Amino acid sequence: MTAKWTRDQMAARVAREIADGMVVNLGIGLPTLVANHLPADREVLLHSENGVLGMGPAPAAGEEDYDLINAGKQPVTLKPGGCFFHHADSFAMMRGGHLDLCVLGAFQVAANGDLANWHTGAPDAIPAVGGAMDLAIGAKNTWVMMEHVTKAGDSKLVPALTYPVTGLACVSRVITDLAVIDLAGGVAKVVEIVEGLTFDELQARTGVPLQR
């Protein structure tokens, strides 16, 4: 079986790159795990588009407060100084360029940074835009955290999107269960590969040309 990072290892890899003092939105799904891996001595303000700023890690079992949730309806904790507010104010933060980073899930990412993460276009699929379009374009940096291939084995990194677009040329880094890849100028450059996987093996599982 091919070597892979677990979901928590992927989250820890993302957390390692988040600098002290950043304001960060963690998207629904995989990205929410990043909150559990941020070092306690690093001040990172976590934002959720439903109107929360200053979230902490997930609550311990039995300590959940369902009046305090993130955009994915998961219970969260609030750090000292954290606050909650109207979602219109939250979207103003997103659209106004006040977020240093957003980490989103995705169905597809194109080599030029185009993002598709709200709908597969399938007739029976349930579209879920949420704040993804505002985040992808409004944040100063947009990263994607996703599995490298679909259940059918198709690469989620593609030459051009075949799913409905969320944002154009907005993704600068992709963190998958196989690698960390930076996107710039239409070039996909490998930053790190999971231990036990060669560059050629990674390329064989990737739908776009990779550079070392």
N, C-alpha and C positions, 0 to 999 in steps of 0.2 A: 504494500500500500504506500502511495506517495506521501512523503513527509508534509505535514500541514501545521500551521499555527492553529491552536484552539481559538474560540471566540474571545476568551479572556486574555490570551496571549496577544491577539490582535489589538484588543482594547488597551493593554499595557503598552504596546508599541506606539499607539497613537498618543497616549498620555505622556510618554517620555518626551514627545516633541512639543508639548504645550508649555509655553514659557510663563514664568511668574508674571502676574499682573494682567494676563489676557482675559478678555470677555469672550466666552465661547458658547455657542449653541450646539447641543448634541441632538441629532435627529432621532426620529422614532426607529426602534429596532436595535440593531447591533450597536450603533453609536452610544446609546444610553449606558452601555457597560463601561465606557471610558471613565465615568464619574467615580467608579469604585477603585480606580487605579491611579488617581492623582495623588501625589505625595502630600501628606498632611501639612508639611512646612511650606508648600507652594500655594500662593494666593491666586486662585483662578476663579473668576466669577462665571458661574454656569447660568445660562439663560434658556428659558423655554418660551415658545411663542404664545402659549396660552396665558402668559403674564406672570412669570416667576424669574427672579434674579437672585443669585446667591445660593443655589442648591448645593447640597452635600451628597454623599453616597446614598445608595438605596437603604431604606430603614431595615432594621433587624426584624426577623419573623415575629409577628405578634405586636409590633410597634408601628404598624402602618396607620397613617391618617389619610383617609380617602377624600378629605377636604383639601389636601395638599398633594397635588398630582402634577405630572409633566404633560406634555402634549399628547403622549401616547397613553394617557390615563393610568400610568403607573404611579404608585405612591412614592414620594421623594422626601428627603429631609431638607431642612433649611439651616444654613450656617448662621452664626451670629451676624447681624447686620443685613441678612437677606430680607427680601420683600416680595410682595405680590401685588398686581395692579391690573387695570383693564387691558384686554388684549389689543385694543386699538393703540395704546401707548407702546405695547410690546412690538407691534408691527412698525410703529414709527422708529423704534430703535433699529429694527432690522433694515428697513428701507433707507434709513438715514446714514448708513455706513458706520454704525457705532459698535458693530461686532468685529472683533479681530479675526475670528475663525468660526466657521461652521463645519461640522462633520456630519455628513449625510450618508444614508444608504443609497443603493442604486440598482436598477435593472441592467443598465448599460452606461458605459462611458466611452466616448470617442477619443481618438488620439489627439484631437485638437482641443479637448477639454469640454466638449458638449456633454450634457447630462440628461439622462432619462431615468426618472425614479418615481413617477406618479401613476403610470398606466402602461400596461403591456400592449394595449390595443386589442386584446382578445375579447370576443363578444361577451364572455361570461366573467370578465375581470371587473373588479370593483375599483373605480378610479379614486385616488386619495391624494389630492393636491396638498391640503394643509397649508403650511407656510413655506413649502420647499422652494417655490419660484422666487419668493421674496428673499429667502435666505441665500440661495445660490448666487443671486446677483448682488444682493445688498451687503453681504459680509466681505471683509477685506481679503479673506482667503477662504476657499472652499475645498475641503478634502472629502474624499469618498472612502467609506469603509464597507467592504462587501466581500463575498466569496468570489474566488477568481473565475469559476465556471458555473454554469447552470446545472440543474439536476441531470440534464441531458448531455452534459459535458461540453457545451458551447461556451466559448470565451465571452465574458462580459465586457472585456476591453475590445472595442470594434473599430474598424476604419471609419464608419459613419453610422449614426443612430438609425435603427429601424423601428424603434418605439417612439411614441409622442415625446416631444422635447420639454424638458423642465427649464433648462437654461443653456445659453450658448457660450462656449469658450470660457467657462467659469471654473472648471476643476483644475487644480494645480498639482494635487497629489492623490494617489490611490493606494490604499492599504488593503491588501487582500489576505487570504489565508496562506498564500504562497510567496508574496513579495511586497515590497514597498517600491512604488514607481512614480516618478515625477513626470508631469506633462508640461511641456513648454514649446511653443512654436511648432506644434504638430509632431513633436518628437517625444517618445516614451523612453525615459532613461531609468534603468534599474538602480535603485539605491541600496536595496538589501534583498536577499533571497533566503527563504527558510532553510535551515540547516538540513542537509541531506538531499537537496534538490540542485541540479546543475543548471547553468544558464540555458543550455540547449533544451533541457527538459521543460524549463519555464517557457521558453519561446514556443515550443510545440503546443503548449496549452493556451497560448495568447494569440489573439486575433489580429494583432498589429506588430510591426517590426519593433524589436527592442534594441536599445543601445546600452552598453555597459557603463 
